[in-house]
Amino acid sequence: MRFYLDHAATAPLRAEARDAWLEASAVVGNASSTHGAGQDARRLLEESRERAAAVLGCDPIEVVFTSGGTESINTALHGLWASRAEGTDAIVLPDGEHHATMDTAAALAAAGAGVRAVPLDAVGRIPVSSFAEALPGAALATALAANNEVGTINDGAALSTAAADAGVPLHLDAVAAWGHVPLSFRELRGEVAAGVGLVAMTVAGHKLGAPVGIGALVVARTARMTPLLHGGAQQRGLRAGTQDVAGAAAFAVALEMAEAERGAETARLIALRDRLISGIRVAVPQAELLGDPVERLPGNAHLLFPGAVGESLLFLLDMAGVAASTGSACQAGVAEPSHVVMALGRSEQDARGVLRFTLGRTSTDADVDAVLATIGDAYARASGTSPATRS
């Protein structure tokens, strides 16, 4: 039997989203075609866009459907950089961002962009004051709504206000946060001048129970953004190509369900998460919770296991049927220390000794029980403290 505690990597597909996808996939027609079949597809596509916009807190025209988080982040950062104001020369990039953001910024830096780093505090939060100090004269800024590894929630509204005050456009990566904390693009953006403050926000469908391969970039009407893909005028020209009608329909359903469940699920997941953390600390007293102990994603438990290697712990847990991770799934299979943990001021050794357990809507007490029944022995073996490893 398998016990899945890696919802931050991907969430199980919702039956309702699957059914919406199947039903929509039976609609034959390209949404850009003018004949009746095409217009049937177009109608379903735009209804899905309206439903998504209602949940995301934006206008339908501001929803740009993409293949997921990575494409949305690339579109935002490349697009904002290419449309930057004259005389601006840098990207404000907090430490500990997702690799999709870090690697995109690195590609822009290789092409001549400057990068201004913003250190995180000891729990993985972006200090608003430090973020604001880095903004003047920048071309754009980006930030996580919540850290995808340690789960610490950032003050997205304050970051947006700081960017607006500095006259800088901001992209907010809400992939890890959306569906777990209250987020409205319109409310986060507030009443600000055109093209500055929060202008783009990224959401990925598969984190919410939609199929892999659908996501969205919310782009403010007033944003100045150059397209990453060319070849058509779809979606305000910001994302050329035939649009995924079935994916959009499934995405809209998953968004609606995630938001409708959020209040009750938050309370349930916090209780499960806290029982998991306290149980691990009983089984492994040396274990240390990283990230903010309170202002964190409800299903996130990110722990340091001193003297052990996370990959070894991961293997031992997997052998017992428990699925967890050492960090972002985008780095799966790459044995390197967590850049997020090191951004907290921890050592490289510490950054190699962490596990991330993430709970979601299908998580139960049985999942927590499975971890607690296994983690003590796994830690003893991985850290070389069990009798078997000393003999």
C-alpha positions in Angstrom: 0.0 0.0 0.0 1.2 3.5 -0.8 0.9 6.6 1.4 1.2 9.8 -0.7 2.6 12.8 1.1 3.9 14.7 -1.9 0.9 16.9 -2.9 3.2 19.9 -3.5 4.8 18.0 -6.4 1.4 17.1 -7.9 -2.1 16.5 -6.6 -4.3 13.6 -7.5 -6.6 14.2 -10.4 -10.1 15.2 -9.4 -12.8 13.0 -10.8 -14.9 16.1 -11.6 -12.0 17.7 -13.5 -11.4 14.5 -15.4 -15.1 14.3 -16.3 -15.0 17.9 -17.5 -12.0 17.2 -19.6 -13.5 14.2 -21.2 -16.8 16.0 -21.9 -15.0 19.0 -23.4 -12.7 16.8 -25.5 -15.8 15.5 -27.3 -16.4 19.1 -28.7 -14.8 19.0 -32.1 -13.5 22.4 -33.4 -10.7 24.8 -33.2 -11.7 27.7 -31.0 -10.2 30.2 -33.5 -12.4 28.9 -36.4 -15.4 30.9 -37.5 -17.7 28.0 -38.4 -20.3 26.6 -36.0 -18.1 23.8 -34.7 -15.3 26.3 -33.9 -17.7 28.6 -32.2 -19.0 25.8 -30.0 -15.4 25.2 -28.9 -14.9 29.0 -28.5 -18.0 29.3 -26.3 -16.8 26.5 -24.0 -13.3 28.0 -23.8 -14.6 31.5 -22.9 -17.0 30.1 -20.4 -14.1 28.3 -18.7 -12.1 31.5 -18.8 -14.9 33.4 -17.1 -15.2 30.8 -14.4 -11.5 30.8 -13.8 -11.4 34.6 -13.6 -14.2 34.6 -11.1 -12.2 32.5 -8.8 -8.8 34.1 -9.4 -10.2 37.6 -8.8 -9.6 39.1 -12.2 -11.3 40.0 -15.5 -11.7 37.1 -18.0 -9.5 38.9 -20.6 -6.7 38.8 -18.0 -6.6 35.0 -17.9 -4.0 33.6 -20.3 -4.2 29.8 -20.4 -0.7 28.1 -20.5 0.7 24.6 -20.2 1.5 25.2 -16.5 3.6 27.0 -14.0 7.0 26.9 -15.8 5.6 28.3 -19.1 3.7 31.0 -17.2 6.8 32.1 -15.2 8.9 32.2 -18.4 6.2 34.2 -20.2 6.0 36.7 -17.4 9.7 37.2 -16.8 10.8 37.2 -20.5 7.8 39.3 -21.5 8.2 41.9 -18.7 12.0 42.2 -19.4 11.5 42.6 -23.1 9.0 45.4 -22.4 11.0 47.1 -19.7 11.0 50.8 -19.3 14.0 52.7 -20.8 16.8 53.0 -18.3 15.9 50.1 -16.1 18.5 47.4 -15.9 17.8 44.7 -13.3 15.5 41.9 -12.1 14.7 41.8 -8.3 15.0 38.2 -7.4 14.5 37.0 -3.8 16.7 34.0 -2.7 14.9 30.7 -2.4 12.6 31.1 -5.5 11.5 28.1 -7.5 14.0 26.9 -10.1 11.6 27.8 -12.9 12.1 31.4 -11.8 15.8 31.2 -10.9 16.7 29.5 -14.2 14.7 32.0 -16.2 16.4 34.9 -14.4 19.7 33.2 -15.1 18.9 33.0 -18.8 18.1 36.7 -18.9 21.2 37.5 -16.9 23.3 35.6 -19.5 21.7 38.0 -22.1 22.6 41.1 -20.1 20.1 41.5 -17.4 21.3 42.5 -13.9 20.0 40.5 -11.0 19.4 42.0 -7.5 19.2 39.3 -4.8 17.0 39.8 -1.8 18.0 37.6 1.2 15.3 35.6 3.0 14.9 35.8 6.8 15.6 32.7 9.0 12.2 31.2 8.4 12.2 31.7 4.6 10.1 34.8 4.3 10.9 37.7 2.0 11.4 40.8 4.2 9.3 43.5 2.7 11.8 46.2 3.7 14.7 44.5 2.0 12.5 43.8 -1.1 11.6 47.5 -1.2 15.2 48.6 -1.0 16.1 46.5 -4.0 13.3 47.9 -6.2 14.3 51.5 -7.3 15.3 51.5 -11.0 14.6 47.8 -11.5 12.9 46.6 -14.7 10.8 44.0 -12.9 10.5 42.0 -9.7 9.3 38.5 -8.9 8.3 36.7 -5.7 6.7 33.6 -4.3 3.3 33.9 -2.7 4.5 31.1 -0.5 7.8 29.2 -0.5 7.3 25.9 -2.3 9.8 24.0 -0.1 9.6 25.3 3.5 6.0 26.5 3.1 6.4 30.0 4.6 3.7 32.4 3.4 4.8 35.8 2.1 2.9 39.1 2.4 1.9 39.4 -1.3 -0.1 42.5 -0.8 2.8 44.3 0.9 5.2 43.2 -1.8 2.8 44.4 -4.5 2.5 47.8 -2.7 6.2 48.1 -2.5 6.6 47.4 -6.2 3.8 49.9 -7.1 5.4 52.6 -4.9 8.7 52.1 -6.7 7.1 52.0 -10.2 8.2 48.4 -10.8 6.0 45.6 -12.3 5.8 42.5 -10.1 5.2 38.9 -11.0 3.8 36.7 -8.2 4.4 33.0 -8.3 1.2 31.6 -6.7 1.7 28.0 -7.8 2.4 26.6 -4.3 0.0 28.9 -2.5 -3.1 29.0 -4.6 -6.0 26.9 -3.2 -4.4 27.0 0.3 -4.4 30.6 1.2 -6.8 33.4 0.2 -5.5 35.1 -2.9 -7.3 37.5 -5.2 -5.4 39.1 -8.1 -7.6 42.2 -7.9 -7.2 42.6 -4.2 -3.5 42.0 -4.2 -3.0 44.5 -7.0 -5.1 47.2 -5.4 -5.6 50.7 -7.0 -2.2 51.4 -8.6 -0.9 53.1 -11.7 -0.9 51.2 -15.0 1.9 48.7 -15.6 3.3 48.7 -12.0 2.8 46.8 -8.9 1.3 43.3 -9.3 0.9 42.8 -13.1 1.2 39.0 -13.4 0.4 35.9 -11.3 1.1 32.3 -12.0 -1.1 29.3 -11.2 -0.7 25.6 -12.2 -3.6 23.2 -12.6 -2.0 20.0 -11.6 -1.4 21.3 -8.0 -5.2 21.7 -7.6 -6.4 18.4 -9.1 -6.6 19.4 -12.8 -4.7 17.4 -15.4 -1.0 18.0 -16.0 -0.5 20.4 -18.9 -2.8 23.3 -18.1 -2.3 26.4 -16.0 -2.7 30.2 -16.3 -0.9 33.4 -16.2 -3.1 36.3 -15.0 -1.9 39.4 -16.8 -3.3 42.8 -15.8 -5.0 44.7 -18.7 -2.4 47.5 -18.3 0.7 45.3 -18.2 3.4 45.9 -20.7 4.4 42.4 -21.8 6.1 41.1 -25.0 4.9 37.6 -26.0 7.2 34.6 -25.6 5.5 32.6 -28.3 4.6 33.9 -31.7 2.4 32.6 -34.5 -1.1 33.9 -33.7 -3.2 36.5 -32.0 -4.8 34.3 -29.4 -5.2 35.5 -25.8 -4.3 39.1 -26.5 -1.3 37.9 -28.5 0.4 36.9 -25.3 0.3 33.2 -25.9 0.1 32.1 -29.6 -1.2 28.7 -30.6 -4.3 26.6 -30.6 -6.0 26.8 -27.2 -6.6 23.8 -25.1 -10.4 23.8 -24.6 -10.6 20.6 -22.7 -7.7 21.6 -20.4 -9.4 25.0 -19.7 -12.6 23.3 -18.8 -10.9 20.9 -16.4 -8.8 23.8 -14.9 -11.9 25.9 -14.2 -13.6 23.0 -12.4 -10.5 22.3 -10.3 -10.1 26.0 -9.4 -13.7 26.3 -8.3 -13.5 23.1 -6.2 -10.2 24.1 -4.5 -11.6 27.5 -3.5 -14.9 26.1 -2.3 -13.1 23.5 -0.1 -10.3 25.9 1.1 -11.8 26.9 4.4 -12.6 23.4 5.7 -9.6 21.8 4.2 -7.3 24.4 5.8 -8.5 23.5 9.3 -8.3 19.7 8.5 -4.9 19.8 7.0 -3.4 22.0 9.8 -4.6 19.3 12.3 -3.1 16.5 10.3 0.1 18.4 9.7 0.6 19.3 13.3 0.0 15.7 14.4 2.6 14.7 11.8 5.2 17.2 13.0 4.7 16.4 16.7 4.8 12.7 16.0 8.1 13.0 14.1 9.6 15.0 16.9 8.7 12.2 19.3 10.2 9.5 17.1 13.2 11.7 16.1 13.9 14.3 18.9 16.7 15.7 16.8 14.3 16.7 13.9 13.9 20.4 13.4 10.9 22.1 11.7 12.1 24.7 9.1 10.0 27.6 7.9 7.6 29.7 9.8 5.9 27.5 12.5 2.6 29.3 12.1 2.4 31.3 8.9 3.0 28.4 6.6 1.0 26.4 4.1 -1.5 24.2 5.9 -0.3 20.9 4.5 3.5 21.6 4.6 5.8 19.9 7.0 9.5 20.5 6.1 12.0 19.0 8.5 15.7 18.8 9.0 17.1 15.5 10.1 20.6 16.2 11.5 23.3 13.7 10.5 21.2 12.0 7.8 21.0 12.5 4.1 17.6 13.3 2.8 18.0 11.0 -0.3 18.7 8.1 2.0 15.7 8.8 4.2 13.6 9.2 1.0 14.6 5.8 -0.2 13.9 4.1 3.1 10.5 5.7 3.4 9.7 4.8 -0.2 10.6 1.1 0.6 7.9 1.3 3.3 5.4 2.7 0.9 5.6 6.4 1.9 6.0 9.0 -0.8 7.6 12.3 0.3 10.4 14.5 -1.2 13.6 16.4 -0.4 12.4 19.5 -2.2 10.9 20.7 -5.4 10.0 17.9 -7.8 11.7 19.9 -10.6 15.0 18.9 -9.0 14.0 15.2 -8.5 16.9 12.9 -9.2 19.4 15.7 -8.9 21.5 15.1 -5.7 22.2 18.7 -4.7 21.7 20.6 -1.5 18.5 22.6 -1.2 19.1 26.2 -2.2 16.1 27.2 -0.2 17.5 25.7 3.1 20.9 27.4 2.4 19.0 30.7 1.8 17.8 30.4 5.4 21.5 30.6 6.5 21.9 26.9 7.1 24.9 24.8 6.1 25.3 22.7 3.0 25.2 19.6 5.2 21.9 20.8 6.7 20.6 21.4 3.2 21.2 17.8 2.3 19.4 16.5 5.3 15.8 17.7 4.8 12.5 16.1 3.9 9.3 17.8 2.7 6.0 16.1 3.6 3.0 17.7 1.9 -0.6 16.8 2.6 -3.6 17.5 0.4 -7.3 16.8 0.0 -6.9 13.0 -0.2 -4.6 12.8 2.9 -5.9 10.9 5.9 -4.7 9.9 9.4 -3.5 6.7 7.8 -0.9 8.6 5.8 0.4 10.3 9.0 0.4 7.0 10.8 2.5 5.4 8.1 5.2 8.1 8.4 5.2 7.9 12.2 5.6 4.1 12.1 8.6 4.3 9.8 10.5 7.5 10.4 12.3 6.6 13.6 13.9 3.4 12.1 14.6 5.2 8.8 16.4 8.0 10.6 18.4 5.6 12.8 19.5 3.7 9.6 20.2 6.8 7.5 22.2 8.6 10.3 24.2 5.5 11.2 22.8 5.3 14.8 21.0 2.0 14.6 22.6 -1.2 15.9 22.5 -2.7 12.4 24.6 0.1 11.0 27.1 0.1 13.8 27.9 -3.7 13.7 
